[in-house]
C-alpha cells in the first residue's frame, strides 16, 4: 500500500491547517482511502473505483483524465498549491 500525507489550507478557512493522507493499492484509479485531520479530530472515508467512474461520467470527463486530475490534486502536495482549492464542510 502506498500513502501520501499533505498539509492543506482550505479556502473555506485559510488560517486552519489540515493534514490529508491518501492511501491506495495499485493505482489511484482503482480506489483509495482518505484520512483528514486538524490534529484534534480525524475523519476517514473511501472512494471506490465505481465512485471514480461515476463522478467522471457526471462531469463528462474522460475517466483517465479525471484520475490524472485526482492525482494532481490529492498527491502532488506543495507543487499543486494555488492550482486546487479545498473546502471543508
C-alpha positions in Angstrom: 0.0 0.0 0.0 1.2 3.5 -0.9 0.4 6.6 1.1 1.0 10.3 0.9 0.5 13.0 3.6 0.0 16.6 2.6 -0.7 19.8 4.6 -3.7 21.7 3.2 -5.2 25.1 4.0 -8.8 25.1 2.8 -10.2 28.2 1.2 -13.2 27.8 3.5 -10.9 28.6 6.4 -7.4 29.8 5.2 -6.0 30.2 8.7 -6.7 26.5 9.5 -4.2 23.7 8.8 -5.4 20.2 7.9 -3.5 17.1 7.1 -4.7 14.9 4.2 -3.5 11.3 4.0 -4.4 9.4 0.8 -3.7 5.6 0.6 -4.1 3.3 -2.4 -3.1 -0.2 -3.5 -2.2 -0.4 -7.2 -3.3 2.8 -8.7 -5.4 5.7 -7.6 -7.9 4.8 -10.3 -8.8 1.6 -8.5 -10.0 3.4 -5.4 -8.3 5.0 -2.4 -8.8 5.8 1.3 -8.7 9.3 2.8 -7.9 10.5 6.3 -8.3 14.1 7.1 -7.2 15.6 10.4 -7.0 19.0 12.0 -4.8 17.5 14.8 -7.8 17.5 17.2 -10.3 15.3 15.2 -9.9 12.9 12.3 -12.3 11.9 9.5 -11.9 8.9 7.2 -13.5 7.7 4.0 -13.1 5.6 1.0 -13.6 6.2 -2.7 -14.2 3.1 -4.8 -13.4 2.5 -8.4 -17.1 2.8 -9.2 -17.3 6.2 -7.4 -14.4 7.4 -9.6 -16.1 6.2 -12.8 -19.5 7.7 -11.7 -18.0 11.1 -10.9 -16.0 11.2 -14.2 -19.2 10.4 -16.1 -21.2 13.0 -14.1 -18.9 15.8 -15.1 -18.5 14.3 -18.6 -14.7 13.9 -18.3 -12.7 11.1 -19.7 -12.1 8.7 -16.8 -8.3 8.6 -17.2 -8.1 12.4 -17.4 -10.2 12.5 -14.2 -7.8 10.1 -12.4 -4.9 12.3 -13.5 -6.6 15.4 -12.0 -7.3 13.5 -8.8 -3.6 12.5 -8.7 -2.5 16.1 -9.1 -5.0 17.5 -6.6 -4.5 14.8 -3.9 -0.9 13.6 -4.2 1.1 16.5 -5.6 1.3 18.5 -2.3 3.0 21.9 -2.4 3.6 21.8 -6.1 -0.2 22.0 -6.5 -0.6 24.9 -4.1 -2.8 27.5 -5.8 -4.0 25.2 -8.5 -6.5 23.3 -6.4 -8.8 24.5 -3.7 -10.1 22.5 -0.8 -13.4 23.4 1.0 -14.1 21.7 4.4 -17.8 21.3 5.1 
